[in-house]
Amino acid sequence: MAERNLENITVTMTKEEKKSLKQAALDNDCSVSELIRRWLEEYRAKEAEK
C-alpha cells in the first residue's frame, strides 16, 4: 500500500449507529476506516459523473 498522510477525525453518532457501522465493517471484512474510504471513493465517482 502507498504511504499516506493520515488524519484522525471525530464523528458524533448514537451507540446504535456506531454498532451498525462496526457490524458493516465486520460483514465486509474490513476496518471502519476502510469502509469509510470505500464509501468516499464511491461518492467521488458518483459526483464525477454529474
C-alpha positions as CSV (number, residue, x, y, z in Angstrom):
1,M,0.0,0.0,0.0
2,A,1.2,3.5,-0.8
3,E,2.3,5.7,2.1
4,R,-0.4,8.0,3.3
5,N,-0.6,11.1,5.4
6,L,-3.3,10.1,7.8
7,E,-5.6,12.4,9.8
8,N,-7.7,11.5,12.8
9,I,-11.4,12.6,12.8
10,T,-14.2,12.5,15.3
11,V,-17.7,11.5,14.3
12,T,-20.6,12.1,16.6
13,M,-23.2,9.3,16.4
14,T,-25.5,7.2,18.6
15,K,-24.4,4.0,20.1
16,E,-26.8,2.2,17.7
17,E,-25.2,3.9,14.7
18,K,-21.7,3.0,16.0
19,K,-22.7,-0.6,16.5
20,S,-24.2,-0.7,13.0
21,L,-21.0,0.8,11.4
22,K,-18.8,-1.7,13.2
23,Q,-21.1,-4.6,12.1
24,A,-21.0,-3.3,8.5
25,A,-17.2,-3.3,8.6
26,L,-17.1,-6.8,10.1
27,D,-19.6,-8.0,7.4
28,N,-17.2,-6.6,4.7
29,D,-14.1,-8.0,6.4
30,C,-12.5,-4.6,6.8
31,S,-12.0,-1.8,9.3
32,V,-14.4,1.1,9.9
33,S,-11.8,3.4,8.3
34,E,-11.6,1.2,5.2
35,L,-15.4,1.1,5.0
36,I,-15.5,4.9,5.1
37,R,-12.7,5.1,2.4
38,R,-14.7,2.8,0.2
39,W,-17.8,4.9,0.6
40,L,-15.8,8.1,-0.1
41,E,-14.5,6.6,-3.4
42,E,-18.0,5.6,-4.5
43,Y,-19.3,9.1,-3.6
44,R,-16.5,10.8,-5.5
45,A,-17.1,8.6,-8.5
46,K,-20.9,9.5,-8.5
47,E,-20.1,13.2,-8.2
48,A,-17.6,13.0,-11.1
49,E,-20.4,11.6,-13.3
50,K,-22.6,14.6,-12.7
